[in-house]
Amino acid sequence: MPRPLLVAALAATFAGPAAIAQDGHHGQGHAESHDWYEKLKRPGSNASCCSGTINGVEGDCRPTRAYQKDDGTWYALLDGRWVPVPPKAVLNELAPDGRSHICANKTGTIFCFLGGSPKS
């Protein structure tokens, strides 16, 4: 097996489904927090952040990895790509698990985002 393929295979073996869920892929990790996600409201409205189902297959909200730049702009992994989070989508609260979470549809429109607690 060529070296790059071997490295990718080993990474997939050790990373597993949890790593995929941390990449903000649509539907991944949604079911575990659906009850909490459906209570989130979009900033400035009473609309839900979550229009997904409890089975998680079509879940809009999911855990992700994120970071905040010095200017306050958040960047999050959305379906495996780093994207800027629109300020209007940022909720000023922490998730119960302390991780970052993103709610976005399949076309990439971000409805809500929660930044994770800083690591010490």
C-alpha positions as CSV (number, residue, x, y, z in Angstrom):
1,M,0.0,0.0,0.0
2,P,1.5,3.4,-0.9
3,R,2.5,5.5,2.1
4,P,-0.3,8.2,1.8
5,L,-3.0,5.5,1.6
6,L,-1.5,3.7,4.6
7,V,-1.5,6.9,6.6
8,A,-5.1,7.6,5.6
9,A,-6.2,4.1,6.5
10,L,-4.5,4.2,9.9
11,A,-6.1,7.6,10.6
12,A,-9.5,6.3,9.7
13,T,-9.0,3.3,11.9
14,F,-8.0,5.2,15.0
15,A,-10.2,8.3,14.4
16,G,-13.5,6.4,14.0
17,P,-17.0,7.9,13.9
18,A,-16.3,10.4,16.7
19,A,-13.8,12.2,14.5
20,I,-16.2,12.3,11.6
21,A,-18.9,13.8,14.0
22,Q,-16.4,16.5,15.0
23,D,-16.0,17.6,11.3
24,G,-19.5,19.0,11.2
25,H,-20.9,16.5,8.7
26,H,-24.6,16.8,8.1
27,G,-26.6,14.4,10.4
28,Q,-23.5,13.1,12.2
29,G,-23.9,13.4,16.0
30,H,-27.4,14.9,15.8
31,A,-29.4,12.1,17.4
32,E,-27.4,12.2,20.6
33,S,-28.3,15.8,21.3
34,H,-31.6,16.2,19.4
35,D,-33.7,16.9,22.5
36,W,-31.3,19.8,23.4
37,Y,-30.9,21.1,19.9
38,E,-34.7,21.4,19.3
39,K,-34.8,23.9,22.2
40,L,-32.3,26.3,20.6
41,K,-33.7,29.4,19.0
42,R,-32.2,31.4,16.1
43,P,-30.7,34.7,17.3
44,G,-33.3,37.5,17.1
45,S,-36.3,35.2,16.4
46,N,-38.4,32.5,17.9
47,A,-37.5,30.1,15.1
48,S,-35.9,26.8,16.0
49,C,-32.2,26.2,15.1
50,C,-33.1,22.5,14.5
51,S,-35.5,21.2,11.9
52,G,-34.0,17.7,12.0
53,T,-35.6,14.5,13.2
54,I,-34.7,12.5,16.3
55,N,-33.2,9.7,14.2
56,G,-30.5,12.1,13.2
57,V,-30.4,11.2,9.5
58,E,-31.6,14.6,8.5
59,G,-30.3,16.5,11.5
60,D,-29.3,20.1,10.9
61,C,-27.4,20.4,14.2
62,R,-24.3,18.6,15.0
63,P,-21.0,18.9,17.0
64,T,-18.1,20.4,15.2
65,R,-14.6,21.8,15.8
66,A,-14.2,25.6,15.8
67,Y,-11.8,28.4,16.6
68,Q,-12.2,32.1,17.1
69,K,-9.8,34.6,15.5
70,D,-8.5,37.7,17.4
71,D,-11.1,39.8,15.6
72,G,-13.9,37.7,17.1
73,T,-14.8,35.9,13.9
74,W,-15.6,32.2,14.4
75,Y,-14.6,29.5,12.0
76,A,-16.1,26.1,12.1
77,L,-15.9,22.8,10.2
78,L,-19.0,22.4,8.1
79,D,-19.1,19.1,6.2
80,G,-15.4,18.8,6.6
81,R,-14.5,22.4,5.3
82,W,-13.5,25.4,7.5
83,V,-16.0,28.2,6.9
84,P,-16.5,31.6,8.6
85,V,-19.6,31.6,10.8
86,P,-21.9,34.7,10.2
87,P,-22.0,36.8,13.4
88,K,-25.9,36.8,13.2
89,A,-25.8,32.9,13.7
90,V,-23.7,32.9,16.9
91,L,-25.6,32.1,20.1
92,N,-24.1,33.6,23.2
93,E,-24.3,30.4,25.3
94,L,-22.4,27.3,25.9
95,A,-23.5,23.8,25.0
96,P,-24.1,21.4,27.9
97,D,-21.1,19.3,26.8
98,G,-18.8,22.3,26.3
99,R,-18.2,21.5,22.6
100,S,-18.8,23.6,19.6
101,H,-22.0,22.9,17.6
102,I,-23.3,24.1,14.3
103,C,-26.8,24.0,12.8
104,A,-26.8,24.2,9.0
105,N,-28.7,22.8,6.1
106,K,-27.3,20.6,3.3
107,T,-26.6,23.7,1.1
108,G,-24.4,25.2,3.9
109,T,-26.7,27.9,5.3
110,I,-25.8,28.3,8.9
111,F,-28.7,28.8,11.2
112,C,-27.1,28.7,14.6
113,F,-23.6,28.2,16.1
114,L,-22.3,27.7,19.6
115,G,-18.6,28.1,20.3
116,G,-17.0,25.6,22.6
117,S,-15.5,26.4,26.0
118,P,-11.8,27.4,25.7
119,K,-9.3,24.6,26.5
120,S,-7.0,25.3,29.4
